[in-house]
Amino acid sequence: MKIIILRSSFQNDDFVRNEYAELIQRLENECHAEISILGDEMVETVHAPSLPTLPDCVMIATGGVENLFKRVWEAIDVEMMCRPHRPKTVTMIADGRNNSLAASLEILTYLGNNGMEGRIVHGTNDEIVETLRATSLQGRIGLFGQPSDWLIASGVDRDFLRQRYGIETIDIDLQRVKDGIKAIPQIEAEKVAQAMVKHAKAVKEPTNADMIEGAKVYLTLKKICAEERLDAFTIRCFDIVTSCKTTSCLALALLNDEGIVAGCEGDMQSLLTMFLVKRLCGETAFMANPSQLTDHSAMLAHCTIPLSFCDEMVVRSHFESGIGVAVQGMLPLTDYTLLKWGGPKLDRYFVAEAKAIETPYSNHFCRTQITLNVNLKPYLLQHSIGNHHIIIRGRHAGEIRQFMMKNGVAEC
């Protein structure tokens, strides 16, 4: 979450940091906020390239910042004007001190007069932080190509996503990725490949050429994410397999570890589940297929996983195709949370806590495999929210249920 704090010229940045020290610290620690401060003496010079960052949320620290806000929002609006799914809801924070609420009310009216939606998050520090944690997932998500053909129930209403959660989605042509792969310098890709080989316990099927091509996908996606300022993305990855004879499995593993939430197969519901747990719990996620079920356990598997998730990893080829680079991760036998947030309007969810009892390996399933001591048959075989499910480290069901209850999402 990116927050800009607005102050009047009667105060300085040190005043804001001292006056709101506890709230700023909690926003940074609990909401993973990146915070910058603007003073209204800057009102004449504000334009999109000059902003420290395009904000998800604006904190009104003092009165007298109404014109500064107007200039900031006009700059952002011009920057986003050509985008088909630009966010229209503006979130403001105002605890009431220093005429902040009065200024926020004037700004809220300005927004309404100009056909924009706004809301004010007001109250104690506890109430402000809780509200932002519970309702603010604002961010920018890229869709590299359409969902895979077999994902017939994993889409999301993008207008709803923008209006309800402030999440902007943009389409990115896969040809841009294919062209980008060809443009990556060989020496840069070799450095990434060598680092992966050094990190791995072993390298099985992939050749050195395979490793370099996988590294080029990573460098290409990383470059596009920076250019488009993406917080998350999902990619129609099998098209990369068939057209480029390589995979995005390595790229997704590395980018998730670098803080860019990255999902497979164009699955928006799974990506949003991963995005939620990153924002809410601060956890990277393993997106996996349920593969074998008993009355006492469930085994899930997939061909990519964040490397930080694993005790050790082996570099493998992609399971279905035998092409490129994939990740076989050996996971610790510890506590996990399994979940899925889904429906076209994200109105259902499932969550369960479990312990890993085995990290098996079989050539009949995707490369990374984990068995949890949970009976998923009643849910998966009758009420499942799609195919892919998300696994994160630790026990987080309480945090997730609290978020879902506050947003009116029904538990399966």
C-alpha positions in Angstrom: 0.0 0.0 0.0 1.3 3.4 -1.0 0.2 6.4 1.2 0.9 10.1 0.6 0.5 12.3 3.7 -0.6 15.9 2.9 0.2 18.8 5.3 -0.1 22.6 5.2 2.8 25.0 4.8 2.3 26.0 8.5 3.8 22.7 9.5 6.8 20.7 8.3 7.6 17.1 7.7 9.1 16.6 11.2 5.9 17.9 12.7 3.9 15.2 10.8 6.3 12.4 11.7 6.2 13.4 15.4 2.5 14.1 15.6 1.5 10.9 13.9 4.5 8.7 14.9 2.5 5.8 16.3 0.0 5.7 13.4 2.7 6.0 10.7 4.7 3.2 12.4 1.6 0.9 12.5 0.6 1.7 8.9 4.1 0.7 7.8 4.3 -2.4 10.0 0.7 -3.7 9.9 -0.5 -2.5 6.5 2.9 -2.7 4.7 2.6 0.9 3.8 5.1 2.9 1.9 4.7 6.5 3.1 5.8 9.9 1.7 4.9 13.5 2.8 3.9 16.4 0.6 3.5 20.0 1.8 1.0 22.5 0.2 3.9 24.8 -0.6 4.5 22.3 -3.4 1.0 22.7 -5.0 2.3 24.6 -8.1 4.9 21.9 -8.9 2.8 18.7 -8.4 2.4 16.6 -11.5 2.4 12.8 -11.9 6.2 12.3 -12.7 7.1 14.5 -9.7 5.0 12.5 -7.2 7.1 10.2 -4.9 4.6 7.4 -5.8 1.1 7.2 -7.1 -0.9 6.6 -3.8 -3.4 4.0 -2.9 -4.5 6.1 0.0 -4.1 9.8 1.1 -3.7 10.8 4.7 -4.9 14.3 5.6 -2.6 15.4 8.4 -3.8 19.0 8.7 -6.3 21.5 7.4 -5.5 23.7 4.5 -4.5 21.0 2.1 -7.6 20.9 -0.1 -6.0 22.6 -3.1 -2.9 20.4 -2.7 -5.2 17.3 -2.8 -7.0 18.6 -5.9 -3.6 19.1 -7.7 -2.4 15.6 -6.6 -5.6 13.9 -7.7 -5.7 15.8 -11.1 -2.1 14.6 -11.7 -3.0 11.0 -10.9 -6.2 11.3 -13.0 -4.3 12.5 -16.0 -1.7 9.7 -15.6 -4.4 7.1 -15.5 -6.9 8.6 -18.0 -6.1 6.2 -20.8 -6.4 3.1 -18.7 -9.7 1.2 -19.1 -10.0 0.1 -15.5 -8.6 3.1 -13.6 -9.7 3.3 -9.9 -12.5 5.7 -9.1 -12.6 5.3 -5.3 -10.3 7.6 -3.2 -9.5 6.6 0.4 -8.6 9.3 2.9 -7.3 8.9 6.4 -8.2 11.6 9.0 -8.1 11.1 12.7 -9.5 14.6 13.4 -6.5 16.3 14.8 -5.2 19.6 13.3 -8.4 20.2 11.3 -7.8 17.0 9.3 -11.4 15.9 9.3 -12.7 19.3 8.2 -10.3 19.3 5.2 -11.3 15.7 4.4 -15.0 16.6 4.3 -14.3 19.4 1.8 -12.3 17.0 -0.3 -15.0 14.3 -0.2 -17.5 16.8 -1.4 -15.2 17.9 -4.2 -14.8 14.3 -5.3 -18.6 13.8 -5.4 -19.1 17.0 -7.4 -16.7 15.6 -10.0 -18.3 12.2 -10.3 -15.7 10.3 -8.2 -16.3 8.1 -5.2 -14.5 8.7 -1.9 -14.5 7.5 1.7 -12.9 8.8 4.9 -11.3 6.4 7.3 -11.7 8.1 10.7 -11.3 7.1 14.3 -8.6 6.0 16.7 -5.3 4.5 15.5 -6.7 1.1 16.2 -9.8 1.8 14.2 -7.9 3.3 11.2 -5.4 0.4 11.0 -8.1 -2.2 11.4 -10.3 -0.6 8.7 -7.4 -0.4 6.2 -6.3 -4.0 6.9 -9.9 -5.2 6.5 -10.9 -3.3 3.4 -8.0 -1.8 1.5 -6.4 -4.1 -1.0 -5.7 -1.3 -3.4 -3.1 -2.1 -6.0 -2.3 -2.6 -9.6 -2.6 -6.1 -11.2 -1.4 -7.1 -14.6 -3.0 -9.9 -16.8 -0.5 -11.3 -19.2 -2.9 -12.9 -21.7 -6.3 -14.4 -21.1 -6.9 -17.2 -18.5 -5.9 -20.7 -19.7 -8.6 -22.4 -21.7 -9.3 -25.0 -18.9 -10.0 -22.3 -16.3 -13.7 -21.9 -17.0 -14.7 -20.7 -13.5 -11.8 -18.6 -12.2 -12.5 -15.2 -13.5 -13.4 -12.0 -11.6 -15.7 -9.1 -12.3 -13.1 -6.4 -12.9 -15.4 -3.5 -12.4 -16.5 -4.9 -9.1 -12.9 -5.4 -8.1 -12.1 -1.8 -8.9 -15.1 -0.3 -7.2 -15.1 -2.5 -4.1 -11.4 -3.0 -3.3 -9.7 -0.3 -5.4 -7.7 -2.8 -7.4 -6.8 -1.7 -10.9 -6.3 -4.4 -13.5 -4.5 -3.9 -16.8 -4.2 -6.2 -19.8 -0.7 -6.9 -21.2 -0.2 -8.6 -24.5 1.8 -11.8 -24.3 3.7 -10.7 -27.4 5.4 -8.1 -25.3 6.8 -10.9 -23.1 7.9 -12.9 -26.2 9.6 -9.9 -27.7 11.2 -9.1 -24.3 12.7 -12.5 -23.9 14.5 -12.1 -27.3 15.9 -8.7 -26.2 17.5 -9.8 -22.8 21.3 -9.8 -23.0 22.8 -13.3 -22.8 25.2 -12.2 -20.1 22.5 -10.9 -17.7 20.5 -14.2 -18.1 23.7 -16.3 -17.5 24.2 -14.5 -14.1 20.7 -15.4 -13.0 21.0 -19.0 -14.2 24.3 -19.4 -12.4 22.9 -18.0 -9.2 20.0 -20.5 -9.4 22.4 -23.5 -10.0 24.4 -22.4 -7.0 21.3 -22.1 -4.8 19.9 -25.5 -5.8 20.5 -28.8 -4.2 20.6 -30.4 -7.6 19.8 -29.7 -11.3 18.1 -32.6 -13.0 16.5 -32.3 -16.5 17.3 -28.7 -17.5 20.4 -28.0 -19.6 22.4 -24.8 -19.2 20.5 -23.4 -22.2 17.2 -24.2 -20.5 18.4 -22.3 -17.4 19.3 -19.2 -19.4 16.0 -19.1 -21.2 14.1 -19.4 -17.9 16.2 -16.6 -16.6 15.3 -14.4 -19.6 11.6 -14.9 -18.8 12.3 -13.8 -15.3 14.2 -10.7 -16.4 11.6 -9.8 -19.0 8.6 -10.1 -16.5 10.6 -8.1 -13.9 11.2 -5.3 -16.4 7.6 -5.1 -17.5 6.4 -5.2 -13.8 8.7 -2.2 -13.2 7.5 -0.3 -16.3 3.8 -0.9 -15.5 4.3 -0.4 -11.7 2.6 -3.8 -11.0 2.0 -5.1 -7.5 0.9 -8.5 -8.8 0.3 -10.3 -12.1 -0.9 -13.6 -13.5 0.3 -15.0 -16.8 -1.1 -17.4 -19.4 2.0 -19.4 -18.9 1.4 -22.4 -21.2 1.5 -20.1 -24.2 5.1 -19.3 -23.2 5.8 -23.1 -23.1 4.4 -23.7 -26.6 5.6 -20.7 -28.4 9.0 -20.0 -26.7 9.9 -23.5 -25.6 10.6 -22.3 -22.1 8.6 -21.7 -18.9 7.7 -18.9 -16.5 7.9 -21.2 -13.4 11.4 -19.9 -12.4 10.3 -16.3 -12.9 7.2 -16.7 -10.7 9.3 -18.3 -7.9 11.8 -15.4 -7.9 9.3 -12.6 -8.3 7.1 -13.8 -5.5 10.2 -13.7 -3.3 10.9 -10.2 -4.4 7.5 -9.0 -3.3 5.7 -9.0 -6.6 2.7 -11.5 -6.2 2.9 -13.7 -9.3 0.4 -16.5 -10.3 0.0 -19.1 -13.0 -2.4 -19.8 -15.8 -4.2 -16.5 -15.8 -6.2 -17.5 -12.7 -7.4 -14.3 -11.3 -9.2 -15.7 -8.2 -6.1 -17.5 -7.1 -3.9 -14.4 -7.7 -6.3 -12.3 -5.6 -6.1 -14.9 -2.8 -2.3 -14.7 -3.0 -2.5 -10.9 -3.1 -4.8 -10.9 0.0 -2.5 -13.0 2.1 0.5 -10.9 1.1 -1.3 -7.7 2.2 -3.1 -9.1 5.2 -0.6 -11.6 6.6 2.7 -10.5 5.0 3.1 -14.1 3.6 4.3 -15.4 0.2 2.1 -18.1 -1.1 2.2 -21.5 -2.9 -0.5 -21.8 -5.5 -1.2 -25.5 -6.0 -3.5 -28.2 -7.4 -5.3 -30.5 -5.0 -4.1 -33.9 -6.4 -4.9 -36.7 -3.9 -7.4 -36.8 -1.1 -8.1 -39.3 1.7 -10.4 -39.0 4.8 -7.4 -37.8 6.7 -5.1 -35.9 4.3 -4.7 -33.9 1.2 -1.8 -33.7 -1.2 -1.3 -30.6 -3.3 1.3 -30.0 -6.1 2.5 -27.4 -8.6 5.6 -26.6 -10.6 6.6 -23.3 -9.0 6.9 -22.1 -5.5 8.7 -19.2 -3.9 12.2 -20.3 -3.0 11.9 -18.8 0.5 9.1 -21.3 1.1 11.4 -24.2 0.8 14.1 -25.8 3.0 15.8 -27.0 -0.2 15.0 -27.0 -3.9 15.9 -29.0 -7.0 15.8 -27.5 -10.5 13.5 -29.6 -12.6 11.7 -29.5 -16.0 8.0 -28.5 -16.3 5.9 -31.6 -15.3 3.3 -31.7 -18.2 5.6 -30.7 -21.0 9.1 -31.8 -19.9 10.2 -28.4 -21.2 12.2 -25.6 -19.5 12.8 -25.0 -15.8 10.5 -25.7 -12.9 11.0 -25.9 -9.1 10.8 -29.0 -6.9 10.7 -27.6 -3.4 11.2 -29.6 -0.2 9.0 -27.9 2.4 9.3 -28.0 6.2 6.9 -30.2 8.2 5.2 -27.3 10.0 1.9 -25.4 10.3 0.2 -24.1 7.2 -3.0 -22.4 6.2 -4.9 -23.5 3.1 -7.4 -21.1 1.5 -9.2 -19.9 -1.5 -11.2 -16.6 -2.1 -13.4 -16.8 -5.1 -16.6 -16.3 -7.1 -16.9 -13.6 -9.9 -17.6 -11.0 -7.2 -15.3 -12.7 -4.6 -18.3 -13.6 -2.4 -17.1 -17.0 -1.1 -14.0 -18.4 0.6 -12.6 -21.5 2.2 -9.9 -21.6 4.9 -8.4 -24.4 7.0 -5.3 -24.7 9.2 -3.3 -27.9 8.9 0.2 -29.4 9.5 2.4 -30.8 6.8 2.9 -34.5 7.4 4.9 -35.3 4.3 6.6 -33.6 1.3 6.5 -36.6 -1.1 7.7 -37.0 -4.6 6.0 -38.9 -7.4 6.5 -38.6 -11.2 2.7 -38.6 -11.6 2.2 -35.0 -10.2 3.7 -31.5 -10.6 7.2 -31.1 -9.1 6.6 -29.6 -5.7 4.3 -31.7 -3.5 3.0 -31.4 0.0 0.6 -33.5 2.1 -1.4 -31.8 4.8 -3.3 -33.5 7.6 -6.7 -32.2 6.7 -9.8 -33.9 5.2 -10.8 -31.7 2.3 -13.2 -34.2 0.7 -16.5 -32.7 2.0 -15.4 -29.3 0.7 -13.5 -30.0 -2.5 -15.8 -32.8 -3.9 -19.0 -30.9 -3.3 -18.4 -27.1 -2.9 -14.9 -26.4 -4.3 -14.0 -22.8 -5.3 -12.2 -23.8 -8.5 -9.1 -25.9 -8.9 -6.1 -24.0 -7.6 -5.8 -23.4 -3.8 -3.3 -21.3 -1.9 -1.0 -22.5 0.9 0.8 -20.1 3.3 3.1 -20.7 6.2 1.7 -20.5 9.7 -1.8 -20.4 11.2 -3.7 -17.4 9.8 -7.4 -18.6 9.7 -8.4 -16.0 12.3 -7.1 -13.0 10.4 -8.6 -14.3 7.2 -12.0 -14.9 8.7 -12.0 -11.5 10.3 -11.3 -9.9 6.9 -14.0 -11.9 5.2 -16.7 -11.2 7.8 -16.0 -7.4 7.6 -16.4 -7.6 3.8 -19.5 -9.8 3.8 -17.9 -12.9 2.2 -19.5 -16.2 3.0 -17.5 -19.2 4.2 -17.9 -22.5 2.4 
